[in-house]
Structures are given as structure tokens and as C-alpha cells.
Amino acid sequence: MNTVINAVKFKADPKLEAFVTEKVAKLDKMVDNATKCEVTLKVDKPESENNKVAEISISLPRQTLFNSKQADTFEQAVLECVDTMKVQIEKYKASFK
């Protein structure tokens, strides 16, 4: 699966990119026919708390799974997105059984 990380209006730290890549790789192991995974990181209202947004979109045959979470840190938002995406992948796989 090809993973693309987009940081909106800021330059993502290499450590953050490595963290995102590591966590998204776990999703790749769950589904073998994914073609692309796009992760978007952005800051919503910089002056407020709980303003880091992570969005994950996985392209699968006949369907695209999408999830968005907001948290205090990008790492926390990505973890929440990955956890929710695991549930979506299980539902996707169950629909073909």
C-alpha cells in the first residue's frame, strides 16, 4: 500500500512522519487489497486546545474508508484514527464473507 502524508500549512517533523508511517503500516497488514493510504495532518484553530486533526483515507476496491479525529497532539489523533479504521476494515472484510 502506498502511503502519502500531507501536512497542511506546516512542515511535518521526520519523527512525526515515521510515527504515522509505522501506525498506518498496521492497517496495511489487516487488508491486502488496499492501493493507497492518504494521511492528512492539520491544525484547527491554532489558539485553542484539542486542535490537532488527523484524517486517514484508504482506497480499496469498490470503496474508500475515511476517518477523521481531533486531539491535543497529532500522535494521539493518529492513534484514535487507526483504532477506528481497524473497526471499519473489519466491517469491510465481513461484508465479503
N, C-alpha and C positions, 0 to 999 in steps of 0.2 A: 504494500500500500504506500502510495506517495503521500508524504505529509508536508503541508505548507503552513508556515506560521506567519501570520500578519500582525504586526504591531501598529495600531492606528495612532498617528500623531506622536510617536515616541520610538526610540531605538531600544529594542529588547536586549537585555543583558545576555551574554552567551550562556550563563548559568541557568537563566530562566528558560531559554530555548532548549537546553539539554534536559531540563526537568520536564518540560512539556513533551518533548520527543519520547522520553522514557515512559511517561504515563500513557501516552497515546499508543505506544507500541503494544501495551497490554490489550488494547481493543483490537489491534490487528490480529492477535493470536486467537481471539474469540470468533472472528468471521474471516473466512478465507477468500471471499469473492469481492472484497472492497477494492475499489480502484483509486480512490482519493480521499484524503482526510484534510480538511482545512480548519485551522485553529485561528481565531481572531481574538486579540487581546486589546482592550481599550479602557480608558479611564472615563467614567461617567461623573460629571460634576466634581472637578478636582478639589474643591473646597470642602466637600462633605466626607463623612466616614462611609465605609462599606461601598466604595466607589469603583472597585476593580471588576471588570466584566470579562468573562471568558466565554467564547462561543465555539462549539465544535460541530462540524458538519461532515458526515461520512457518506460518500457516494457508493451505493450498492446497486446491483441490477434491479431495475423497476422501482427503486425507492431511494430517497435520501433521508438519512436520520439527522436531526438537528437538535441541539440543546444549548441553552444559554443560562449561565449562573452569575450572580453578583456576590462579592465577598470583600473582606478587608484587604486581602492580598491576592495576587494573581495565582499563586500556588494553591491557595485554598479554593478559589473559584474553579481552577482546572480540575482539582481532585473531585469536587462536587459534580462537575460536568461529566467526568469519566465514570463516576459511580452511577449516575443517572443514565448515561449512554449504555452501560453494561445491561441495564434492565431493558432498554429499548432494543438492543441487539438480541437478547434472549427472546423477546416477543416477536421480533422479525424472524428468527430461526424457527420458532414454534409455529409460525403461520405457514411454513412449508412442510410440516410433518403430517 
